[in-house]
C-alpha cells in the first residue's frame, strides 16, 4: 500500500489493526513500526488463576520452593 504524506501525516486503514483499541508507534533506524496493542496490559493477568496447592507460604518463600534454597 502506498499513501501520500500530508501535513497531518498518513492514514492507515482501520482493518489493518484487527480490532485493537491502541497502537504503539516506534521509529527504528529507517523504519516506522505501528504495533497493535491488546486492550489489556498482560502484567495485570498475573494472579487471576493461581495454582492451588498444600503450600501456604509460596508467595513469601517462592525461591525456596523453586530453587530448593
PQR file of N, CA, C, O and H, with PARSE charges and radii, in Angstrom:
ATOM      1  N   UNK A   1       0.849  -1.173   0.000 -0.4000 1.5000
ATOM      2  CA  UNK A   1       0.000   0.000   0.000 -0.0000 2.0000
ATOM      3  C   UNK A   1       0.886   1.225   0.000  0.5500 1.7000
ATOM      4  O   UNK A   1       1.862   1.288   0.747 -0.5500 1.4000
ATOM      5  N   UNK A   2       0.564   2.172  -0.809 -0.4000 1.5000
ATOM      6  CA  UNK A   2       1.248   3.462  -0.818 -0.0000 2.0000
ATOM      7  C   UNK A   2       0.243   4.539  -0.461  0.5500 1.7000
ATOM      8  O   UNK A   2      -0.938   4.429  -0.790 -0.5500 1.4000
ATOM      9  H   UNK A   2      -0.229   2.120  -1.416  0.4000 1.0000
ATOM     10  N   UNK A   3       0.704   5.567   0.205 -0.4000 1.5000
ATOM     11  CA  UNK A   3      -0.154   6.694   0.557 -0.0000 2.0000
ATOM     12  C   UNK A   3       0.682   7.969   0.568  0.5500 1.7000
ATOM     13  O   UNK A   3       1.889   7.928   0.810 -0.5500 1.4000
ATOM     14  H   UNK A   3       1.664   5.656   0.472  0.4000 1.0000
ATOM     15  N   UNK A   4       0.045   9.076   0.312 -0.4000 1.5000
ATOM     16  CA  UNK A   4       0.736  10.361   0.343 -0.0000 2.0000
ATOM     17  C   UNK A   4       0.892  10.829   1.784  0.5500 1.7000
ATOM     18  O   UNK A   4       0.021  10.590   2.620 -0.5500 1.4000
ATOM     19  H   UNK A   4      -0.935   9.109   0.116  0.4000 1.0000
ATOM     20  N   UNK A   5       1.992  11.488   2.064 -0.4000 1.5000
ATOM     21  CA  UNK A   5       2.216  12.086   3.374 -0.0000 2.0000
ATOM     22  C   UNK A   5       1.703  13.525   3.303  0.5500 1.7000
ATOM     23  O   UNK A   5       2.184  14.328   2.503 -0.5500 1.4000
ATOM     24  H   UNK A   5       2.699  11.683   1.384  0.4000 1.0000
ATOM     25  N   UNK A   6       0.729  13.834   4.142 -0.4000 1.5000
ATOM     26  CA  UNK A   6       0.151  15.174   4.176 -0.0000 2.0000
ATOM     27  C   UNK A   6       0.760  15.960   5.336  0.5500 1.7000
ATOM     28  O   UNK A   6       1.661  15.474   6.019 -0.5500 1.4000
ATOM     29  H   UNK A   6       0.338  13.182   4.792  0.4000 1.0000
ATOM     30  N   UNK A   7       0.270  17.157   5.546 -0.4000 1.5000
ATOM     31  CA  UNK A   7       0.753  17.957   6.688 -0.0000 2.0000
ATOM     32  C   UNK A   7       0.434  17.270   8.010  0.5500 1.7000
ATOM     33  O   UNK A   7       1.172  17.427   8.982 -0.5500 1.4000
ATOM     34  H   UNK A   7      -0.461  17.551   4.991  0.4000 1.0000
ATOM     35  N   UNK A   8      -0.670  16.503   8.056 -0.4000 1.5000
ATOM     36  CA  UNK A   8      -1.066  15.811   9.285 -0.0000 2.0000
ATOM     37  C   UNK A   8      -0.402  14.445   9.423  0.5500 1.7000
ATOM     38  O   UNK A   8      -0.437  13.860  10.506 -0.5500 1.4000
ATOM     39  H   UNK A   8      -1.269  16.376   7.266  0.4000 1.0000
ATOM     40  N   UNK A   9       0.196  13.926   8.367 -0.4000 1.5000
ATOM     41  CA  UNK A   9       0.816  12.603   8.417 -0.0000 2.0000
ATOM     42  C   UNK A   9       0.191  11.691   7.385  0.5500 1.7000
ATOM     43  O   UNK A   9      -0.013  12.099   6.242 -0.5500 1.4000
ATOM     44  H   UNK A   9       0.224  14.401   7.487  0.4000 1.0000
ATOM     45  N   UNK A  10      -0.122  10.439   7.773 -0.4000 1.5000
ATOM     46  CA  UNK A  10      -0.729   9.480   6.850 -0.0000 2.0000
ATOM     47  C   UNK A  10      -1.958   8.854   7.511  0.5500 1.7000
ATOM     48  O   UNK A  10      -2.135   8.934   8.726 -0.5500 1.4000
ATOM     49  H   UNK A  10       0.044  10.107   8.701  0.4000 1.0000
ATOM     50  N   UNK A  11      -2.788   8.239   6.697 -0.4000 1.5000
ATOM     51  CA  UNK A  11      -3.930   7.460   7.188 -0.0000 2.0000
ATOM     52  C   UNK A  11      -3.651   5.992   6.942  0.5500 1.7000
ATOM     53  O   UNK A  11      -3.234   5.599   5.852 -0.5500 1.4000
ATOM     54  H   UNK A  11      -2.644   8.174   5.709  0.4000 1.0000
ATOM     55  N   UNK A  12      -3.886   5.179   7.974 -0.4000 1.5000
ATOM     56  CA  UNK A  12      -3.734   3.731   7.861 -0.0000 2.0000
ATOM     57  C   UNK A  12      -5.124   3.128   8.061  0.5500 1.7000
ATOM     58  O   UNK A  12      -5.785   3.434   9.053 -0.5500 1.4000
ATOM     59  H   UNK A  12      -4.225   5.498   8.860  0.4000 1.0000
ATOM     60  N   UNK A  13      -5.578   2.276   7.138 -0.4000 1.5000
ATOM     61  CA  UNK A  13      -6.917   1.694   7.271 -0.0000 2.0000
ATOM     62  C   UNK A  13      -7.106   0.948   8.597  0.5500 1.7000
ATOM     63  O   UNK A  13      -6.223   0.222   9.054 -0.5500 1.4000
ATOM     64  H   UNK A  13      -5.040   2.027   6.332  0.4000 1.0000
ATOM     65  N   UNK A  14      -8.268   1.148   9.191 -0.4000 1.5000
ATOM     66  CA  UNK A  14      -8.573   0.553  10.492 -0.0000 2.0000
ATOM     67  C   UNK A  14      -8.507  -0.973  10.474  0.5500 1.7000
ATOM     68  O   UNK A  14      -8.127  -1.577  11.477 -0.5500 1.4000
ATOM     69  H   UNK A  14      -8.985   1.738   8.820  0.4000 1.0000
ATOM     70  N   UNK A  15      -8.863  -1.602   9.371 -0.4000 1.5000
ATOM     71  CA  UNK A  15      -8.872  -3.069   9.328 -0.0000 2.0000
ATOM     72  C   UNK A  15      -7.476  -3.671   9.474  0.5500 1.7000
ATOM     73  O   UNK A  15      -7.351  -4.866   9.742 -0.5500 1.4000
ATOM     74  H   UNK A  15      -9.172  -1.111   8.556  0.4000 1.0000
ATOM     75  N   UNK A  16      -6.438  -2.879   9.305 -0.4000 1.5000
ATOM     76  CA  UNK A  16      -5.068  -3.358   9.499 -0.0000 2.0000
ATOM     77  C   UNK A  16      -4.786  -3.699  10.968  0.5500 1.7000
ATOM     78  O   UNK A  16      -3.825  -4.411  11.260 -0.5500 1.4000
ATOM     79  H   UNK A  16      -6.540  -1.908   9.087  0.4000 1.0000
ATOM     80  N   UNK A  17      -5.610  -3.201  11.889 -0.4000 1.5000
ATOM     81  CA  UNK A  17      -5.309  -3.327  13.314 -0.0000 2.0000
ATOM     82  C   UNK A  17      -6.110  -4.413  14.024  0.5500 1.7000
ATOM     83  O   UNK A  17      -5.970  -4.593  15.234 -0.5500 1.4000
ATOM     84  H   UNK A  17      -6.391  -2.623  11.652  0.4000 1.0000
ATOM     85  N   UNK A  18      -6.946  -5.134  13.286 -0.4000 1.5000
ATOM     86  CA  UNK A  18      -7.639  -6.286  13.857 -0.0000 2.0000
ATOM     87  C   UNK A  18      -8.407  -6.016  15.130  0.5500 1.7000
ATOM     88  O   UNK A  18      -8.420  -6.878  16.009 -0.5500 1.4000
ATOM     89  H   UNK A  18      -7.060  -4.988  12.304  0.4000 1.0000
ATOM     90  N   UNK A  19      -9.031  -4.898  15.277 -0.4000 1.5000
ATOM     91  CA  UNK A  19      -9.835  -4.605  16.460 -0.0000 2.0000
ATOM     92  C   UNK A  19      -9.070  -4.001  17.620  0.5500 1.7000
ATOM     93  O   UNK A  19      -9.659  -3.760  18.673 -0.5500 1.4000
ATOM     94  H   UNK A  19      -9.020  -4.198  14.563  0.4000 1.0000
ATOM     95  N   UNK A  20      -7.789  -3.750  17.466 -0.4000 1.5000
ATOM     96  CA  UNK A  20      -7.003  -3.138  18.545 -0.0000 2.0000
ATOM     97  C   UNK A  20      -7.534  -1.744  18.836  0.5500 1.7000
ATOM     98  O   UNK A  20      -7.923  -1.020  17.919 -0.5500 1.4000
ATOM     99  H   UNK A  20      -7.310  -3.946  16.610  0.4000 1.0000
ATOM    100  N   UNK A  21      -7.552  -1.367  20.099 -0.4000 1.5000
ATOM    101  CA  UNK A  21      -8.011  -0.041  20.512 -0.0000 2.0000
ATOM    102  C   UNK A  21      -6.868   0.954  20.626  0.5500 1.7000
ATOM    103  O   UNK A  21      -7.090   2.162  20.715 -0.5500 1.4000
ATOM    104  H   UNK A  21      -7.237  -1.954  20.844  0.4000 1.0000
ATOM    105  N   UNK A  22      -5.633   0.435  20.624 -0.4000 1.5000
ATOM    106  CA  UNK A  22      -4.466   1.292  20.825 -0.0000 2.0000
ATOM    107  C   UNK A  22      -3.304   0.709  20.028  0.5500 1.7000
ATOM    108  O   UNK A  22      -3.218  -0.504  19.840 -0.5500 1.4000
ATOM    109  H   UNK A  22      -5.453  -0.546  20.552  0.4000 1.0000
ATOM    110  N   UNK A  23      -2.414   1.577  19.563 -0.4000 1.5000
ATOM    111  CA  UNK A  23      -1.211   1.128  18.863 -0.0000 2.0000
ATOM    112  C   UNK A  23       0.010   1.793  19.481  0.5500 1.7000
ATOM    113  O   UNK A  23      -0.078   2.870  20.070 -0.5500 1.4000
ATOM    114  H   UNK A  23      -2.484   2.562  19.716  0.4000 1.0000
ATOM    115  N   UNK A  24       1.140   1.133  19.336 -0.4000 1.5000
ATOM    116  CA  UNK A  24       2.419   1.720  19.732 -0.0000 2.0000
ATOM    117  C   UNK A  24       3.149   2.076  18.442  0.5500 1.7000
ATOM    118  O   UNK A  24       3.216   1.270  17.514 -0.5500 1.4000
ATOM    119  H   UNK A  24       1.212   0.258  18.858  0.4000 1.0000
ATOM    120  N   UNK A  25       3.690   3.282  18.390 -0.4000 1.5000
ATOM    121  CA  UNK A  25       4.420   3.738  17.214 -0.0000 2.0000
ATOM    122  C   UNK A  25       5.872   3.941  17.616  0.5500 1.7000
ATOM    123  O   UNK A  25       6.175   4.673  18.558 -0.5500 1.4000
ATOM    124  H   UNK A  25       3.636   3.937  19.144  0.4000 1.0000
ATOM    125  N   UNK A  26       6.770   3.275  16.880 -0.4000 1.5000
ATOM    126  CA  UNK A  26       8.209   3.372  17.157 -0.0000 2.0000
ATOM    127  C   UNK A  26       8.949   3.733  15.879  0.5500 1.7000
ATOM    128  O   UNK A  26       8.546   3.365  14.775 -0.5500 1.4000
ATOM    129  H   UNK A  26       6.524   2.680  16.115  0.4000 1.0000
ATOM    130  N   UNK A  27      10.024   4.452  16.057 -0.4000 1.5000
ATOM    131  CA  UNK A  27      10.920   4.724  14.948 -0.0000 2.0000
ATOM    132  C   UNK A  27      12.225   4.008  15.223  0.5500 1.7000
ATOM    133  O   UNK A  27      12.890   4.284  16.222 -0.5500 1.4000
ATOM    134  H   UNK A  27      10.351   4.751  16.953  0.4000 1.0000
ATOM    135  N   UNK A  28      12.598   3.089  14.343 -0.4000 1.5000
ATOM    136  CA  UNK A  28      13.833   2.325  14.488 -0.0000 2.0000
ATOM    137  C   UNK A  28      14.615   2.414  13.185  0.5500 1.7000
ATOM    138  O   UNK A  28      14.196   1.882  12.157 -0.5500 1.4000
ATOM    139  H   UNK A  28      12.058   2.865  13.532  0.4000 1.0000
ATOM    140  N   UNK A  29      15.740   3.085  13.242 -0.4000 1.5000
ATOM    141  CA  UNK A  29      16.589   3.299  12.068 -0.0000 2.0000
ATOM    142  C   UNK A  29      15.758   3.885  10.929  0.5500 1.7000
ATOM    143  O   UNK A  29      15.238   4.994  11.055 -0.5500 1.4000
ATOM    144  H   UNK A  29      16.080   3.518  14.077  0.4000 1.0000
ATOM    145  N   UNK A  30      15.628   3.161   9.824 -0.4000 1.5000
ATOM    146  CA  UNK A  30      14.887   3.671   8.674 -0.0000 2.0000
ATOM    147  C   UNK A  30      13.447   3.187   8.626  0.5500 1.7000
ATOM    148  O   UNK A  30      12.799   3.304   7.586 -0.5500 1.4000
ATOM    149  H   UNK A  30      16.051   2.261   9.722  0.4000 1.0000
ATOM    150  N   UNK A  31      12.931   2.648   9.721 -0.4000 1.5000
ATOM    151  CA  UNK A  31      11.585   2.087   9.747 -0.0000 2.0000
ATOM    152  C   UNK A  31      10.721   2.818  10.764  0.5500 1.7000
ATOM    153  O   UNK A  31      11.210   3.308  11.782 -0.5500 1.4000
ATOM    154  H   UNK A  31      13.458   2.553  10.566  0.4000 1.0000
ATOM    155  N   UNK A  32       9.443   2.881  10.469 -0.4000 1.5000
ATOM    156  CA  UNK A  32       8.444   3.321  11.437 -0.0000 2.0000
ATOM    157  C   UNK A  32       7.546   2.118  11.669  0.5500 1.7000
ATOM    158  O   UNK A  32       6.925   1.614  10.733 -0.5500 1.4000
ATOM    159  H   UNK A  32       9.046   2.483   9.641  0.4000 1.0000
ATOM    160  N   UNK A  33       7.473   1.658  12.903 -0.4000 1.5000
ATOM    161  CA  UNK A  33       6.676   0.483  13.254 -0.0000 2.0000
ATOM    162  C   UNK A  33       5.383   0.938  13.929  0.5500 1.7000
ATOM    163  O   UNK A  33       5.406   1.772  14.833 -0.5500 1.4000
ATOM    164  H   UNK A  33       7.977   2.067  13.664  0.4000 1.0000
ATOM    165  N   UNK A  34       4.274   0.390  13.488 -0.4000 1.5000
ATOM    166  CA  UNK A  34       2.981   0.631  14.116 -0.0000 2.0000
ATOM    167  C   UNK A  34       2.511  -0.727  14.620  0.5500 1.7000
ATOM    168  O   UNK A  34       2.194  -1.617  13.831 -0.5500 1.4000
ATOM    169  H   UNK A  34       4.256  -0.288  12.753  0.4000 1.0000
ATOM    170  N   UNK A  35       2.468  -0.880  15.944 -0.4000 1.5000
ATOM    171  CA  UNK A  35       2.210  -2.179  16.557 -0.0000 2.0000
ATOM    172  C   UNK A  35       0.862  -2.148  17.272  0.5500 1.7000
ATOM    173  O   UNK A  35       0.703  -1.415  18.249 -0.5500 1.4000
ATOM    174  H   UNK A  35       2.726  -0.158  16.586  0.4000 1.0000
ATOM    175  N   UNK A  36      -0.115  -2.934  16.801 -0.4000 1.5000
ATOM    176  CA  UNK A  36      -1.400  -3.001  17.501 -0.0000 2.0000
ATOM    177  C   UNK A  36      -1.209  -3.600  18.895  0.5500 1.7000
ATOM    178  O   UNK A  36      -0.484  -4.581  19.063 -0.5500 1.4000
ATOM    179  H   UNK A  36       0.015  -3.529  16.007  0.4000 1.0000
ATOM    180  N   UNK A  37      -1.859  -3.006  19.881 -0.4000 1.5000
ATOM    181  CA  UNK A  37      -1.765  -3.488  21.259 -0.0000 2.0000
ATOM    182  C   UNK A  37      -3.101  -4.048  21.693  0.5500 1.7000
ATOM    183  O   UNK A  37      -4.155  -3.565  21.280 -0.5500 1.4000
ATOM    184  H   UNK A  37      -2.447  -2.209  19.744  0.4000 1.0000
ATOM    185  N   UNK A  38      -3.051  -5.063  22.521 -0.4000 1.5000
ATOM    186  CA  UNK A  38      -4.299  -5.587  23.080 -0.0000 2.0000
ATOM    187  C   UNK A  38      -4.826  -4.558  24.073  0.5500 1.7000
ATOM    188  O   UNK A  38      -4.100  -3.663  24.505 -0.5500 1.4000
ATOM    189  H   UNK A  38      -2.195  -5.456  22.857  0.4000 1.0000
ATOM    190  N   UNK A  39      -6.075  -4.697  24.420 -0.4000 1.5000
ATOM    191  CA  UNK A  39      -6.699  -3.721  25.312 -0.0000 2.0000
ATOM    192  C   UNK A  39      -6.242  -3.810  26.754  0.5500 1.7000
ATOM    193  O   UNK A  39      -6.576  -2.942  27.559 -0.5500 1.4000
ATOM    194  H   UNK A  39      -6.665  -5.424  24.069  0.4000 1.0000
ATOM    195  N   UNK A  40      -5.486  -4.843  27.096 -0.4000 1.5000
ATOM    196  CA  UNK A  40      -5.124  -5.060  28.491 -0.0000 2.0000
ATOM    197  C   UNK A  40      -3.632  -5.297  28.621  0.5500 1.7000
ATOM    198  O   UNK A  40      -3.027  -5.982  27.796 -0.5500 1.4000
ATOM    199  H   UNK A  40      -5.215  -5.549  26.442  0.4000 1.0000
ATOM    200  N   UNK A  41      -3.046  -4.731  29.656 -0.4000 1.5000
ATOM    201  CA  UNK A  41      -1.640  -4.961  29.957 -0.0000 2.0000
ATOM    202  C   UNK A  41      -1.486  -6.388  30.474  0.5500 1.7000
ATOM    203  O   UNK A  41      -2.142  -6.756  31.449 -0.5500 1.4000
ATOM    204  H   UNK A  41      -3.537  -4.175  30.326  0.4000 1.0000
ATOM    205  N   UNK A  42      -0.621  -7.215  29.837 -0.4000 1.5000
ATOM    206  CA  UNK A  42      -0.509  -8.620  30.255 -0.0000 2.0000
ATOM    207  C   UNK A  42      -0.077  -8.804  31.705  0.5500 1.7000
ATOM    208  O   UNK A  42      -0.373  -9.841  32.299 -0.5500 1.4000
ATOM    209  H   UNK A  42      -0.087  -6.916  29.046  0.4000 1.0000
ATOM    210  N   UNK A  43       0.602  -7.845  32.280 -0.4000 1.5000
ATOM    211  CA  UNK A  43       1.034  -7.976  33.678 -0.0000 2.0000
ATOM    212  C   UNK A  43      -0.173  -8.039  34.614  0.5500 1.7000
ATOM    213  O   UNK A  43      -0.087  -8.598  35.707 -0.5500 1.4000
ATOM    214  H   UNK A  43       0.842  -7.002  31.797  0.4000 1.0000
ATOM    215  N   UNK A  44      -1.293  -7.467  34.183 -0.4000 1.5000
ATOM    216  CA  UNK A  44      -2.484  -7.481  35.026 -0.0000 2.0000
ATOM    217  C   UNK A  44      -3.160  -8.847  35.070  0.5500 1.7000
ATOM    218  O   UNK A  44      -4.052  -9.053  35.893 -0.5500 1.4000
ATOM    219  H   UNK A  44      -1.363  -7.012  33.295  0.4000 1.0000
ATOM    220  N   UNK A  45      -2.769  -9.780  34.215 -0.4000 1.5000
ATOM    221  CA  UNK A  45      -3.337 -11.130  34.226 -0.0000 2.0000
ATOM    222  C   UNK A  45      -2.697 -12.022  35.280  0.5500 1.7000
ATOM    223  O   UNK A  45      -3.255 -13.064  35.624 -0.5500 1.4000
ATOM    224  H   UNK A  45      -2.045  -9.612  33.546  0.4000 1.0000
ATOM    225  N   UNK A  46      -1.535 -11.634  35.799 -0.4000 1.5000
ATOM    226  CA  UNK A  46      -0.878 -12.458  36.812 -0.0000 2.0000
ATOM    227  C   UNK A  46      -1.754 -12.570  38.046  0.5500 1.7000
ATOM    228  O   UNK A  46      -2.319 -11.579  38.509 -0.5500 1.4000
ATOM    229  H   UNK A  46      -1.081 -10.788  35.520  0.4000 1.0000
ATOM    230  N   UNK A  47      -1.865 -13.760  38.566 -0.4000 1.5000
ATOM    231  CA  UNK A  47      -2.606 -13.991  39.792 -0.0000 2.0000
ATOM    232  C   UNK A  47      -4.093 -14.202  39.596  0.5500 1.7000
ATOM    233  O   UNK A  47      -4.802 -14.436  40.575 -0.5500 1.4000
ATOM    234  H   UNK A  47      -1.406 -14.565  38.190  0.4000 1.0000
ATOM    235  N   UNK A  48      -4.592 -14.129  38.384 -0.4000 1.5000
ATOM    236  CA  UNK A  48      -6.032 -14.335  38.166 -0.0000 2.0000
ATOM    237  C   UNK A  48      -6.431 -15.793  38.365  0.5500 1.7000
ATOM    238  O   UNK A  48      -7.497 -16.081  38.908 -0.5500 1.4000
ATOM    239  H   UNK A  48      -4.016 -13.939  37.588  0.4000 1.0000
ATOM    240  N   UNK A  49      -5.590 -16.693  37.935 -0.4000 1.5000
ATOM    241  CA  UNK A  49      -5.876 -18.122  38.078 -0.0000 2.0000
ATOM    242  C   UNK A  49      -4.721 -18.795  38.796  0.5500 1.7000
ATOM    243  O   UNK A  49      -3.975 -19.565  38.192 -0.5500 1.4000
ATOM    244  H   UNK A  49      -4.724 -16.459  37.494  0.4000 1.0000
ATOM    245  N   UNK A  50      -4.568 -18.508  40.084 -0.4000 1.5000
ATOM    246  CA  UNK A  50      -3.433 -19.084  40.800 -0.0000 2.0000
ATOM    247  C   UNK A  50      -3.564 -20.597  40.940  0.5500 1.7000
ATOM    248  O   UNK A  50      -4.661 -21.154  40.928 -0.5500 1.4000
ATOM    249  H   UNK A  50      -5.174 -17.882  40.575  0.4000 1.0000
ATOM    250  N   UNK A  51      -2.425 -21.229  41.071 -0.4000 1.5000
ATOM    251  CA  UNK A  51      -2.391 -22.677  41.271 -0.0000 2.0000
ATOM    252  C   UNK A  51      -2.686 -22.967  42.733  0.5500 1.7000
ATOM    253  O   UNK A  51      -2.099 -22.353  43.624 -0.5500 1.4000
ATOM    254  H   UNK A  51      -1.533 -20.777  41.080  0.4000 1.0000
ATOM    255  N   UNK A  52      -3.574 -23.881  42.972 -0.4000 1.5000
ATOM    256  CA  UNK A  52      -3.849 -24.244  44.362 -0.0000 2.0000
ATOM    257  C   UNK A  52      -2.981 -25.443  44.737  0.5500 1.7000
ATOM    258  O   UNK A  52      -2.778 -26.362  43.943 -0.5500 1.4000
ATOM    259  H   UNK A  52      -4.050 -24.379  42.248  0.4000 1.0000
ATOM    260  N   UNK A  53      -2.474 -25.406  45.973 -0.4000 1.5000
ATOM    261  CA  UNK A  53      -1.590 -26.454  46.446 -0.0000 2.0000
ATOM    262  C   UNK A  53      -1.665 -26.481  47.964  0.5500 1.7000
ATOM    263  O   UNK A  53      -2.363 -25.674  48.577 -0.5500 1.4000
ATOM    264  H   UNK A  53      -2.639 -24.659  46.618  0.4000 1.0000
ATOM    265  N   UNK A  54      -0.951 -27.401  48.554 -0.4000 1.5000
ATOM    266  CA  UNK A  54      -0.939 -27.510  50.018 -0.0000 2.0000
ATOM    267  C   UNK A  54       0.017 -26.522  50.662  0.5500 1.7000
ATOM    268  O   UNK A  54       0.094 -26.450  51.888 -0.5500 1.4000
ATOM    269  H   UNK A  54      -0.383 -28.057  48.056  0.4000 1.0000
ATOM    270  N   UNK A  55       0.742 -25.766  49.866 -0.4000 1.5000
ATOM    271  CA  UNK A  55       1.726 -24.821  50.387 -0.0000 2.0000
ATOM    272  C   UNK A  55       1.037 -23.488  50.668  0.5500 1.7000
ATOM    273  O   UNK A  55       0.381 -22.924  49.792 -0.5500 1.4000
ATOM    274  H   UNK A  55       0.680 -25.824  48.870  0.4000 1.0000
ATOM    275  N   UNK A  56       1.189 -22.996  51.879 -0.4000 1.5000
ATOM    276  CA  UNK A  56       0.504 -21.746  52.240 -0.0000 2.0000
ATOM    277  C   UNK A  56       1.418 -20.525  52.186  0.5500 1.7000
ATOM    278  O   UNK A  56       0.933 -19.394  52.221 -0.5500 1.4000
ATOM    279  H   UNK A  56       1.722 -23.454  52.590  0.4000 1.0000
ATOM    280  N   UNK A  57       2.735 -20.734  52.100 -0.4000 1.5000
ATOM    281  CA  UNK A  57       3.655 -19.586  52.127 -0.0000 2.0000
ATOM    282  C   UNK A  57       4.455 -19.442  50.833  0.5500 1.7000
ATOM    283  O   UNK A  57       5.561 -18.902  50.854 -0.5500 1.4000
ATOM    284  H   UNK A  57       3.129 -21.652  52.071  0.4000 1.0000
ATOM    285  N   UNK A  58       3.917 -19.916  49.710 -0.4000 1.5000
ATOM    286  CA  UNK A  58       4.657 -19.898  48.443 -0.0000 2.0000
ATOM    287  C   UNK A  58       4.978 -18.478  47.982  0.5500 1.7000
ATOM    288  O   UNK A  58       6.034 -18.252  47.392 -0.5500 1.4000
ATOM    289  H   UNK A  58       3.019 -20.355  49.693  0.4000 1.0000
ATOM    290  N   UNK A  59       4.093 -17.520  48.237 -0.4000 1.5000
ATOM    291  CA  UNK A  59       4.376 -16.160  47.783 -0.0000 2.0000
ATOM    292  C   UNK A  59       5.540 -15.534  48.556  0.5500 1.7000
ATOM    293  O   UNK A  59       6.273 -14.714  48.003 -0.5500 1.4000
ATOM    294  H   UNK A  59       3.234 -17.703  48.716  0.4000 1.0000
ATOM    295  N   UNK A  60       5.718 -15.905  49.813 -0.4000 1.5000
ATOM    296  CA  UNK A  60       6.831 -15.351  50.599 -0.0000 2.0000
ATOM    297  C   UNK A  60       8.136 -16.110  50.366  0.5500 1.7000
ATOM    298  O   UNK A  60       9.213 -15.516  50.405 -0.5500 1.4000
ATOM    299  H   UNK A  60       5.122 -16.571  50.262  0.4000 1.0000
ATOM    300  N   UNK A  61       8.047 -17.408  50.125 -0.4000 1.5000
ATOM    301  CA  UNK A  61       9.237 -18.256  50.033 -0.0000 2.0000
ATOM    302  C   UNK A  61       9.354 -18.941  48.673  0.5500 1.7000
ATOM    303  O   UNK A  61       9.798 -20.087  48.598 -0.5500 1.4000
ATOM    304  H   UNK A  61       7.171 -17.891  50.094  0.4000 1.0000
ATOM    305  N   UNK A  62       8.967 -18.264  47.611 -0.4000 1.5000
ATOM    306  CA  UNK A  62       8.960 -18.893  46.289 -0.0000 2.0000
ATOM    307  C   UNK A  62      10.341 -19.358  45.841  0.5500 1.7000
ATOM    308  O   UNK A  62      10.445 -20.389  45.178 -0.5500 1.4000
ATOM    309  H   UNK A  62       8.606 -17.333  47.672  0.4000 1.0000
ATOM    310  N   UNK A  63      11.418 -18.620  46.186 -0.4000 1.5000
ATOM    311  CA  UNK A  63      12.755 -19.051  45.794 -0.0000 2.0000
ATOM    312  C   UNK A  63      13.105 -20.409  46.406  0.5500 1.7000
ATOM    313  O   UNK A  63      13.728 -21.249  45.758 -0.5500 1.4000
ATOM    314  H   UNK A  63      11.333 -17.782  46.725  0.4000 1.0000
ATOM    315  N   UNK A  64      12.704 -20.610  47.643 -0.4000 1.5000
ATOM    316  CA  UNK A  64      12.984 -21.876  48.314 -0.0000 2.0000
ATOM    317  C   UNK A  64      12.289 -23.031  47.604  0.5500 1.7000
ATOM    318  O   UNK A  64      12.868 -24.106  47.446 -0.5500 1.4000
ATOM    319  H   UNK A  64      12.198 -19.928  48.170  0.4000 1.0000
ATOM    320  N   UNK A  65      11.070 -22.815  47.182 -0.4000 1.5000
ATOM    321  CA  UNK A  65      10.326 -23.886  46.506 -0.0000 2.0000
ATOM    322  C   UNK A  65      10.814 -24.123  45.080  0.5500 1.7000
ATOM    323  O   UNK A  65      10.819 -25.258  44.603 -0.5500 1.4000
ATOM    324  H   UNK A  65      10.600 -21.942  47.310  0.4000 1.0000
ATOM    325  N   UNK A  66      11.220 -23.063  44.408 -0.4000 1.5000
ATOM    326  CA  UNK A  66      11.684 -23.198  43.026 -0.0000 2.0000
ATOM    327  C   UNK A  66      13.102 -23.756  42.966  0.5500 1.7000
ATOM    328  O   UNK A  66      13.384 -24.694  42.220 -0.5500 1.4000
ATOM    329  H   UNK A  66      11.215 -22.141  44.796  0.4000 1.0000
ATOM    330  N   UNK A  67      13.996 -23.159  43.772 -0.4000 1.5000
ATOM    331  CA  UNK A  67      15.426 -23.500  43.665 -0.0000 2.0000
ATOM    332  C   UNK A  67      15.909 -24.421  44.784  0.5500 1.7000
ATOM    333  O   UNK A  67      17.046 -24.889  44.735 -0.5500 1.4000
ATOM    334  H   UNK A  67      13.767 -22.397  44.379  0.4000 1.0000
ATOM    335  N   UNK A  68      15.076 -24.693  45.790 -0.4000 1.5000
ATOM    336  CA  UNK A  68      15.460 -25.572  46.878 -0.0000 2.0000
ATOM    337  C   UNK A  68      16.468 -24.954  47.817  0.5500 1.7000
ATOM    338  O   UNK A  68      17.247 -25.677  48.438 -0.5500 1.4000
ATOM    339  H   UNK A  68      14.152 -24.313  45.829  0.4000 1.0000
ATOM    340  N   UNK A  69      16.477 -23.648  47.939 -0.4000 1.5000
ATOM    341  CA  UNK A  69      17.445 -22.974  48.822 -0.0000 2.0000
ATOM    342  C   UNK A  69      16.890 -22.786  50.192  0.5500 1.7000
ATOM    343  O   UNK A  69      17.567 -22.237  51.062 -0.5500 1.4000
ATOM    344  H   UNK A  69      15.844 -23.061  47.435  0.4000 1.0000
TER
END
